[in-house]
Amino acid sequence: MKPIVTLRLSRALPALVIGSFGLLLLFSLFYQHNRMLLGIETEAMEDVRRLLADTELHIETLYRHGQQELIAEQIAELAVDSHIDSAALLDASGKVLRATRFEWIGRNYAELSTEPGPAEFERLRAERRAAVRFSADRQRLTAYQAVAMATDPGRLRPNQIGLLVLNYDLSRSKAASWNLLVRSMYPIWGIGILLLIAMASAISLWMERPLRHLVDVVGRFAGGDYRVRSRLAGNSELAILGDALNRMAAELATTIAELAESKENLAVTLFSIGDGVIATDAQGRVSFMNDVAQTLTGWHLADAAGLPLERVFHIVNAYSRQPTEAPVAKVLATGCIMGLANHTVLIAKGGAEYQIADSAAPIRRQDGEICGVVLVFRDVTEEYALRESLQQEQALLRSLVDAVPDLIFFKDRDSVYLAATRRSRATPAKPKRSCSARPISIVSTTRPPPVFASTTYKSCRPAAPSAMKNGSLTRTANGCCWTR
């Protein structure tokens, strides 16, 4: 599942609001400006058409009344309008008769401008209708209007048609429109800024501050302050989230307290055990050692934590001195309880050696998965020494008893045969499976008197031997002894 990408609302939300408001203002500004430019162009076209119609009427009237000298004044009046860059009256051949610029008079208009071309010039004269055209950058208007200049004698209609040309400049009006629009937008911008401040305050009060409070609560809780709680109130989503966080924190705090208590009890129990206890994780690294284990291995828990068990728990065979494999790896592989082989020696960090006996068992989660191993071991050095001493003493005692020439039988408190001297064992007897732990009466053909077999432990005198036929009966610490 892909993670859900989030943003810091304390930065993203104000940026989003300010950006949206700015984009809205810019869109409104450019939209209004385009509408103003369209209005300027429409108004300019109407103004140009009106000027063309009025000027055509005046020029034709002057021609009809023979007042051609006043035509120059009429053309000059057009220059009063600041938007009119130039105006010229052309005759039928395209020669400039009158113009707002004196240097144009008498010249062919084709030398002054590429438009209109000859064909276009004739078409405009023939149609006798006004034509208005924008330049490529829509900063200028060029207007054409056919004008009846003279009528030959004997003709009712004028046969000399000239052309009135106007160049109308829109650049100044369009440039001024932007400044005018910006100034007109000042009140809107002021109101917008006030609304933006109000919106930012509302966002900070109702969203950003609660979010910061929740982030602070979560951060303190993650840092170990399990008593911290959210103080959000109301029915908002953030308040519901804060309430859910409080419930979760309370339950988690209770669980953590219970786990801490259980961990403490477990630690006290493990530290109180007389055997050494080492716990590892699933990779065989040491995670816990009680005091006994630290004493026997020579490692402190702080130093051994995280180290491989083989480095901390160094064991070898007592006779071959070859390293012995710790049972942890087998437990992790098989999941079964394992024990050490006999004659295993633990070599501590400082070089001390201990005869040990141990067992290892898997640590399982509730789902049965092995998450570690617990190793329990104890120091049996004294037991090994005592066992060897007893074995040596038994061998010595056996040698001494076997050296006695008399026949000697031993039985325990339950009248069960224990042992006999070598001479007694060498006496011919009926074949039996074993002479240990059997009644004395079935051991050998050379039997002690019946009184030995029938005499109990309690009836035998503990002090001096009891004289009997063919031998004597003596009470020992664990039984009776008959000697002949």
C-alpha positions in Angstrom: 0.0 0.0 0.0 1.4 3.3 -1.0 1.9 5.9 1.7 -0.4 9.0 1.8 1.6 12.1 1.2 0.8 15.0 3.6 1.8 18.6 4.0 2.4 20.9 7.0 -0.9 22.8 7.3 0.8 25.6 9.2 2.7 26.4 6.0 0.6 24.9 3.2 -2.8 26.3 4.3 -1.8 30.0 4.5 0.2 29.6 1.3 -2.9 28.0 -0.3 -5.2 30.8 0.9 -2.9 33.6 -0.1 -2.1 32.0 -3.4 -5.8 31.4 -4.2 -6.6 35.0 -3.3 -3.7 36.4 -5.3 -4.7 34.3 -8.3 -8.3 35.5 -8.0 -7.2 39.2 -7.9 -4.9 38.7 -10.9 -7.6 37.0 -12.8 -10.0 39.8 -12.0 -7.4 42.4 -12.9 -6.6 40.9 -16.3 -10.2 40.3 -17.0 -11.2 43.8 -16.2 -8.3 45.1 -18.2 -9.3 43.1 -21.3 -12.8 44.4 -20.9 -11.4 48.0 -20.7 -9.3 47.4 -23.8 -12.3 46.0 -25.7 -14.3 49.1 -24.6 -11.5 51.4 -25.7 -11.4 49.7 -29.1 -15.2 49.8 -29.5 -15.3 53.4 -28.5 -12.5 54.3 -30.8 -14.2 52.7 -33.8 -17.4 54.6 -33.1 -15.5 57.8 -32.7 -13.6 57.2 -36.0 -16.8 56.4 -37.9 -18.4 59.5 -36.5 -15.4 61.6 -37.5 -15.4 60.1 -41.0 -19.1 60.8 -41.5 -18.9 64.4 -40.3 -15.7 65.2 -42.2 -17.1 63.6 -45.4 -20.2 65.7 -45.1 -18.4 68.9 -44.5 -15.9 68.4 -47.3 -18.5 67.5 -49.8 -20.6 70.6 -48.8 -17.5 72.8 -49.2 -16.9 71.4 -52.6 -20.5 71.9 -53.7 -20.4 75.6 -52.5 -17.0 76.1 -54.2 -15.3 76.8 -50.9 -12.3 74.5 -51.4 -10.0 76.9 -49.4 -11.9 76.0 -46.2 -11.2 72.3 -46.7 -7.7 72.7 -45.3 -9.2 74.2 -42.1 -11.5 71.2 -41.9 -8.6 68.8 -42.2 -6.6 70.8 -39.7 -9.5 70.6 -37.2 -9.0 66.8 -37.1 -5.5 67.3 -35.7 -7.0 68.9 -32.6 -8.1 65.4 -31.5 -5.1 63.9 -29.6 -6.0 60.4 -30.7 -5.7 61.3 -34.5 -2.1 60.8 -35.5 -2.6 62.0 -39.1 -5.3 62.7 -41.6 -5.1 63.2 -45.4 -7.4 63.9 -48.3 -6.4 62.0 -51.5 -7.6 62.7 -55.0 -8.6 60.1 -57.5 -5.0 59.4 -58.4 -3.8 59.0 -54.8 -2.1 62.4 -54.5 -2.3 64.1 -51.2 -4.4 67.3 -51.5 -4.8 68.3 -47.9 -3.1 66.7 -44.8 -2.4 67.5 -41.1 1.2 67.1 -42.0 2.3 69.8 -44.5 5.2 67.7 -45.8 2.8 65.2 -47.2 0.9 67.7 -49.4 1.6 67.1 -53.1 3.1 63.7 -52.6 1.6 60.4 -53.7 0.2 58.5 -50.6 1.7 55.2 -51.8 5.1 56.8 -51.0 4.0 57.5 -47.5 2.3 54.2 -46.6 2.0 50.7 -48.1 -1.7 50.6 -47.4 -4.0 50.7 -49.1 -2.6 49.2 -52.2 -3.7 50.3 -55.7 -6.5 47.6 -55.9 -7.6 48.3 -52.4 -7.6 52.1 -53.1 -9.9 51.7 -56.1 -12.2 49.3 -54.2 -12.6 51.8 -51.3 -13.4 54.6 -53.7 -15.9 52.5 -55.6 -17.8 51.2 -52.5 -18.2 54.6 -51.0 -18.4 53.0 -47.5 -16.3 53.7 -44.5 -13.6 51.0 -43.7 -11.9 50.8 -40.3 -9.0 48.4 -39.7 -6.8 47.6 -36.7 -3.0 47.2 -37.0 -1.4 43.9 -36.1 -0.7 45.0 -32.5 -4.2 46.6 -32.2 -2.5 49.8 -31.1 -3.6 51.9 -34.2 -6.8 52.3 -36.3 -6.7 53.2 -40.0 -10.0 54.5 -41.4 -10.9 55.1 -45.0 -13.9 57.1 -46.4 -14.6 57.9 -50.0 -15.4 61.6 -50.6 -17.2 63.3 -53.6 -14.8 66.1 -54.6 -16.3 67.6 -57.9 -18.8 67.1 -60.6 -18.1 67.7 -64.3 -20.5 70.0 -66.2 -23.5 68.2 -67.5 -23.4 65.5 -64.9 -25.7 65.1 -61.9 -23.5 62.8 -59.9 -20.0 63.7 -58.9 -17.5 61.8 -61.0 -14.3 62.8 -59.0 -14.1 60.6 -55.9 -11.3 61.1 -53.5 -10.4 59.2 -50.3 -10.1 60.5 -46.7 -7.6 58.6 -44.6 -7.4 58.8 -40.8 -4.7 57.2 -38.6 -6.1 56.8 -35.0 -3.7 56.1 -32.2 -4.9 53.8 -29.4 -1.6 53.2 -27.6 -1.9 56.1 -25.1 -5.5 55.3 -24.2 -4.6 51.6 -23.7 -1.5 52.5 -21.6 -3.5 54.9 -19.5 -6.2 52.2 -19.0 -3.9 49.9 -17.1 -2.9 52.6 -14.6 -6.6 53.7 -14.3 -7.6 50.1 -13.7 -4.9 49.6 -11.0 -6.0 52.7 -9.2 -9.6 51.6 -9.4 -8.7 48.3 -7.9 -7.2 49.8 -4.7 -10.5 49.6 -2.7 -11.0 46.0 -3.8 -7.5 45.1 -2.9 -8.0 46.7 0.5 -11.2 44.8 1.2 -9.5 41.6 -0.1 -6.5 42.1 2.2 -8.9 42.7 5.2 -10.8 39.5 4.3 -7.5 37.6 3.9 -6.4 38.8 7.4 -9.7 37.7 8.8 -9.5 34.4 7.1 -5.9 33.8 8.3 -7.0 34.7 11.9 -9.9 32.2 11.7 -7.6 29.5 10.3 -5.1 30.2 13.0 -7.7 30.2 15.7 -9.8 27.2 14.7 -7.3 25.0 12.7 -3.7 25.9 13.2 -3.7 26.3 16.9 -5.6 23.0 17.5 -3.3 21.2 15.1 -0.3 22.5 16.9 -1.8 21.5 20.2 -2.4 17.9 18.9 1.1 17.7 17.5 2.5 18.9 20.8 0.4 16.3 22.7 1.5 13.5 20.4 5.2 14.6 20.6 5.1 14.7 24.4 3.3 11.3 24.6 5.9 9.8 22.2 8.6 11.3 24.5 7.3 9.3 27.5 4.9 11.7 29.1 1.9 9.4 29.3 -0.1 11.7 31.5 -0.5 14.4 28.8 -4.0 14.8 27.4 -5.7 16.9 24.6 -7.7 19.9 25.8 -9.7 20.3 22.6 -13.5 20.6 23.0 -16.4 20.8 20.7 -17.8 18.7 17.9 -15.2 19.5 15.2 -13.1 16.8 13.6 -10.0 17.9 15.5 -11.9 17.7 18.8 -13.1 14.2 17.9 -9.5 13.3 17.0 -8.3 14.7 20.3 -10.8 12.7 22.3 -9.8 9.5 20.5 -6.2 10.4 21.2 -7.0 10.8 25.0 -8.7 7.4 25.1 -5.9 5.8 23.3 -3.4 7.5 25.6 -5.2 6.3 28.7 -5.4 2.7 27.5 -1.8 2.8 26.3 -0.6 4.3 29.6 -2.5 1.5 31.5 -1.0 -1.1 29.3 2.5 0.3 29.6 2.2 0.5 33.4 1.1 -3.2 33.4 3.9 -4.2 31.2 6.4 -2.2 33.3 5.1 -4.0 36.4 5.2 -7.4 34.7 8.7 -6.6 33.4 9.8 -5.6 36.9 8.4 -8.7 38.4 9.9 -10.9 35.8 13.3 -9.1 36.2 13.1 -9.6 40.0 12.2 -13.2 39.5 15.1 -13.8 37.1 17.6 -12.0 39.2 16.5 -14.0 42.2 17.0 -17.4 40.5 20.1 -19.2 41.8 21.0 -20.4 38.3 22.5 -18.3 35.5 19.9 -17.0 33.0 20.8 -15.6 29.6 18.2 -14.5 27.0 18.9 -13.8 23.4 16.9 -12.5 20.5 16.0 -14.3 17.3 19.5 -13.7 15.9 21.3 -15.1 18.9 22.4 -11.8 20.4 22.4 -11.3 24.1 19.5 -9.3 25.5 19.4 -10.2 29.2 21.6 -11.7 31.9 20.9 -12.1 35.6 23.5 -11.6 38.3 24.5 -15.2 38.4 25.1 -15.3 34.7 27.1 -12.1 34.9 29.2 -13.5 37.7 29.9 -16.8 35.9 30.6 -15.3 32.5 32.5 -12.3 33.8 30.5 -10.0 31.5 28.3 -7.1 32.6 24.9 -6.8 31.0 25.6 -3.3 29.7 28.7 -4.7 27.9 27.3 -8.0 26.7 23.9 -6.6 25.4 23.8 -7.0 21.6 26.9 -9.3 21.3 26.7 -12.8 19.9 26.1 -15.4 22.6 29.2 -17.4 21.5 31.4 -14.4 22.5 29.9 -14.1 26.0 29.1 -17.8 26.7 32.5 -19.4 25.8 32.3 -23.2 26.5 34.7 -26.0 25.8 35.0 -29.7 26.5 36.6 -30.4 29.8 38.9 -33.1 28.4 39.6 -32.3 24.8 39.5 -28.5 25.3 37.8 -28.1 22.0 35.0 -25.4 21.7 31.6 -26.7 22.3 28.6 -25.4 20.2 26.1 -23.5 22.3 22.6 -25.0 22.1 21.1 -21.7 21.1 21.6 -22.2 17.4 20.0 -25.7 17.5 17.0 -24.3 19.5 16.5 -21.5 16.9 16.7 -24.1 14.1 14.5 -26.8 15.6 12.4 -25.1 18.2 13.1 -27.8 20.7 14.6 -27.8 24.2 18.3 -28.6 24.1 20.9 -29.4 26.8 24.7 -29.3 27.0 26.8 -32.3 26.7 28.5 -33.7 29.8 31.9 -32.4 30.9 31.3 -28.9 29.6 33.5 -26.1 31.0 32.6 -22.4 30.9 35.5 -20.1 30.5 34.7 -16.7 32.0 35.9 -13.4 30.5 38.7 -13.2 33.1 39.9 -16.8 32.4 38.1 -18.5 35.3 36.7 -21.9 34.5 33.5 -23.5 35.8 32.0 -27.0 35.2 28.4 -26.2 34.2 25.2 -28.0 33.3 22.6 -26.1 31.3 19.5 -26.3 29.0 18.2 -23.9 26.4 14.5 -23.4 25.4 12.8 -21.3 22.7 11.0 -18.0 23.6 7.8 -17.9 21.6 5.3 -15.2 20.9 1.5 -15.7 21.1 1.4 -16.7 17.5 4.1 -19.4 18.1 6.9 -17.6 16.3 10.3 -18.0 17.9 11.6 -14.5 19.0 14.6 -15.7 21.1 16.1 -18.3 23.4 16.5 -18.5 27.1 19.6 -20.3 28.4 19.6 -21.6 32.0 22.9 -22.9 33.5 24.5 -23.6 36.9 27.9 -24.1 38.3 28.5 -27.8 39.1 32.2 -27.5 39.8 31.8 -28.5 43.4 29.5 -31.4 42.5 32.0 -32.7 39.9 34.8 -32.5 42.5 32.7 -34.2 45.2 31.6 -36.9 42.7 35.2 -37.6 41.8 36.2 -37.6 45.5 33.4 -40.1 46.2 34.4 -42.3 43.3 38.0 -42.3 44.5 36.9 -43.1 48.1 34.7 -45.9 46.9 37.5 -47.3 44.8 39.8 -47.1 47.8 37.2 -48.6 50.1 36.6 -51.4 47.6 40.2 -52.1 47.4 40.5 -52.3 51.2 37.4 -54.5 51.6 38.5 -56.8 48.8 41.8 -57.3 50.6 40.2 -58.7 53.7 40.4 -62.6 53.7 37.1 -63.1 55.4 33.7 -63.5 53.9 31.7 -60.3 54.3 28.1 -59.5 53.3 26.3 -56.2 53.4 22.6 -55.4 53.3 20.6 -52.2 53.7 17.8 -51.2 56.1 15.3 -53.1 54.0 17.4 -56.3 54.1 18.3 -55.9 50.5 21.8 -57.2 49.5 24.3 -54.4 48.8 27.7 -55.9 48.4 30.2 -58.6 49.3 33.9 -59.0 49.4 35.8 -60.4 46.5 36.2 -63.8 48.3 32.5 -64.0 48.7 31.9 -63.2 45.1 34.4 -65.8 44.1 32.5 -68.5 46.0 30.7 -70.9 43.5 27.1 -70.0 43.3 24.1 -70.7 41.3 23.9 -68.5 38.2 21.8 -65.4 38.9 21.2 -62.3 36.8 22.5 -59.9 39.5 23.3 -59.9 43.1 22.6 -56.2 43.7 19.3 -55.2 45.4 18.2 -58.8 46.0 17.6 -60.8 49.2 20.7 -62.1 50.8 19.4 -65.7 50.9 19.7 -66.1 47.1 23.1 -64.7 46.4 25.7 -67.3 47.1 25.9 -71.0 48.1 28.2 -69.9 50.9 25.4 -68.2 52.8 25.5 -66.4 56.2 23.5 -68.1 59.0 19.8 -67.7 58.8 19.9 -65.3 61.7 21.6 -62.7 59.4 18.8 -63.0 56.8 16.1 -62.7 59.4 17.7 -60.0 61.5 16.3 -56.6 60.9 18.0 -53.3 61.1 16.3 -52.3 64.3 17.0 -55.5 66.1 20.7 -55.4 65.4 22.8 -53.8 68.1 24.5 -50.6 66.9 27.5 -50.7 69.3 29.4 -54.0 69.5 29.2 -57.0 67.0 26.9 -59.7 67.9 28.5 -63.1 68.2 26.8 -65.9 66.2 27.7 -69.2 64.9 30.3 -69.1 62.1 30.5 -65.3 62.2 29.5 -62.0 63.8 26.7 -59.5 62.9 27.3 -55.7 63.1 24.9 -52.7 62.6 26.3 -50.0 60.3 25.0 -46.5 59.4 23.0 -47.8 56.4 22.4 -51.5 57.2 24.0 -54.7 58.6 27.3 -56.5 58.0 28.0 -60.2 58.6 31.6 -61.3 58.9 33.0 -64.8 59.1 
